[in-house]
Amino acid sequence: MKNPVMCLLGASVLLAVASPPAAAGNWRERLQSIAAATAASPVASQALSNSEVAAGLKEALASGATKAVNQLGRTDGFWASSQYRIGLPASLARYETAARQFGQGERVDAFQLSLNRAAEAAVPVAAELLGESIRNMSLADAQALLAGGDDAATQYFRRTSGSALRARFLPLVSQQTDQVGVTKRYKELTSASNGRAAGLAALANQLGVGSGIDANALDLDGYVTDRALEALFTAMAEQEKQIRHDPAARSSELLRKVFAR
């Protein structure tokens, strides 16, 4: 039988409700940095030079990254997607039924919506960093990625931009969750000036639930940031695979020639 105090604790962090955060800025302008990173290389003959092969690979990367950011970095990019919607953290999901039984269904939904809105607001900043990775790619890198697996280019982005993207996403996610009453209240309950773990321990002792709360699981901003990054790389991998295998997805003569090889 579930501990009723634990159920109340899980439900209590979902009680405050506010309007969703404002939509992100004009991310389409940021996406131009990816397009600008690729130089249009003329295809004068069937025999492609190494530089043309590299240009084709960069164009494919720019196209896939742009589509992925376009797909996710907009209102409902996460929320309306059955594949990418961010659910409640596992530490709270087990209390969802109890919270709804207490008449808090709308507040649970508002909490989850705020997580997805925060991810949607953060994703557009990826355009600039992904564009930098494309511009900095060497000829050797491009040739290796072209000959690699279905997600070789996406893995390249993970290696070259993953840490920087997380560092850029996290404060944006935090800013968004601070603006929404339900997530702000959650963060207040799970933090303390002397550290999250100490704050949670004090809260757990006060409510008589012992040490049953995982401090790491309650890092709300880190949770949303990691889910947003994973969704972005997954969407990019899907775009990359499509370009590699579907001729209809190759939107330029250069792409058609390079990937036909």
Secondary structure, 3 states (H helix, E strand, C coil): CCCHHHHHHHHHCCCCCCCCCCCCCCHHHHHHHHHHCCCCCCCCCCCCCHHHHHHHHHHHHHHHHHHHHHHHCCCCCCCCCCCCCCCCCHHHHCCHHHHHHCCCHHHHHHHHHHHHHHHHHHHHHHHHHHHHHHHCCCHHHHHHHHCCCCCHHHHHHHHHHHHHHHHHHHHHHHHHHHCCHHHHHHHHHCCCCCCHHHHHHHHHHHHCCCCCCCCHHHCHHHHHHHHHHHHHHHHHHHHHHHHHHCHHHCCCHHHHHHHHC
